[in-house]
Each structure stands twice: as C-alpha cells, then as structure tokens.
Amino acid sequence: MTTSRLIRRSHLYVALFLSPWLLMYAVSTLAMNHRQYFVAKYGPGPGTYEPERELAYAGSFSPDATPRDIARQILETLDLAGAHSVNRRLDGAIVINRNDLLVPRRITYVPAAGTLAIEKLAPRTNTVLERFHRRRGYETGYALDTAWAVTVDLVIAAMVIWALSGLWMWWEMKATRMAGAVAALGGAVLFAFYVFAI
C-alpha cells in the first residue's frame, strides 16, 4: 500500500472513530454557547435535587476515618461507587456529591441519626451535555473514569492525526492547493485575531 493510500485510509477510519465524540463535543459546546436559551427554559443553575430515598445506615468506621474514607464506604454499600466529592458540614453530617454523567446524586449521611438521605439531580438536556463535555482526568482512581480519560486521550491523538492527514491530502491535490491555502490561512488569521483581541 502506498503512503498516500495509507494516509487516506487512516483519515477515513479516524473520522469514523471520531464521529460520536465530535458530535458530542459539538452539541455540548452548542448548549454551552447558547446557555441563555436553557436558562429561559429551566431557570438558572444546574437544577434542583429531588428526594429519591431515605434509609437507616448502621455502618461503622474506624476512629481515624476521613470524610473521603466514609464516602467511599457509603457509596460502595449503595452500589454507587464512582467519581465523587465530599465535605463535612458544621453539624457533622457528611455530604457526598456522586458525579454520575446521567444522574448525579447527593447523599447526606447524618452520623448522630444513622440515616442516609439520597437525592438525585433533575435531568436537564444542557447540564447532561455539559457533564459529558467537562468529564476528564485520571484522579478519581475508579476504573471506568480512568477508561474514559484514556479514551479522551485517544480521541485527542486521533484529532491530531486527522488534522495532519487532512493537510497531507490537501498538499497532494495540486488543483486545490490555492483554495486550501486560503482556507487554512483564513482559519489561522481568525484564530490569531481572537487569541490576541479577547
């Protein structure tokens, strides 16, 4: 297989691999860029938490357990293990925000009463899209989150390959070199303008 044919095939298959990701990033960016429409429809903010269930919790923790340790144990008990943040309120309650892509939850553990209150965030199209767009990083330590982060890295590499293979194909097509040069220069000038003007 010639270099030219290999690059064309790579460009094609990389585009097919990227299509769901590019669509997701395009639609989520559209939602972020036109947030005022969703504010008019839903109101400001990410939405409100709705009660899902409340239950007694008799779990025990070591005396030196941190809020993070407590949160991990509670989430595992509830089969909700995954990316989360946690804080301890002044009254001693532990508040866990489970950062699920589709259904984020807030779990409040009150040690004195031995209760768990589980609430879920009412779904909104724009907030779901924004969560997909902003999901990143390896720091959670959970396998699915790490797999997502690895896939995002693969998507980034694929975008670079896609752009470079597109440049290669443009340069090979002598009949379109001038039009391609104008398009590339126009994009670069517009990008530079925004970088220095905003």
Stockholm file with secondary structure:
# STOCKHOLM 1.0

chainA/1-198         MTTSRLIRRSHLYVALFLSPWLLMYAVSTLAMNHRQYFVAKYGPGPGTYEPERELAYAGSFSPDATPRDIARQILETLDLAGAHSVNRRLDGAIVINRNDLLVPRRITYVPAAGTLAIEKLAPRTNTVLERFHRRRGYETGYALDTAWAVTVDLVIAAMVIWALSGLWMWWEMKATRMAGAVAALGGAVLFAFYVFAI
#=GR chainA/1-198 SS CCHHHHHHHHHHHHHHHHHHHHHHHHHHHHHHHTHHHHHHHHCSSSCCEEEEEEEECCCCCCTTCCHHHHHHHHHHHTTCCSSEEEEECTTSCEEEEECCSSSCEEEEEETTTTEEEEEEECCCHHHHHHHHHHCCCSTTCCHHHHHHHHHHHHHHHHHHHHHHHHHHHHHHCGGGHHHHHHHHHHHHHHHHHHHHHC
#=GC SS_cons         CCHHHHHHHHHHHHHHHHHHHHHHHHHHHHHHHTHHHHHHHHCSSSCCEEEEEEEECCCCCCTTCCHHHHHHHHHHHTTCCSSEEEEECTTSCEEEEECCSSSCEEEEEETTTTEEEEEEECCCHHHHHHHHHHCCCSTTCCHHHHHHHHHHHHHHHHHHHHHHHHHHHHHHCGGGHHHHHHHHHHHHHHHHHHHHHC
//
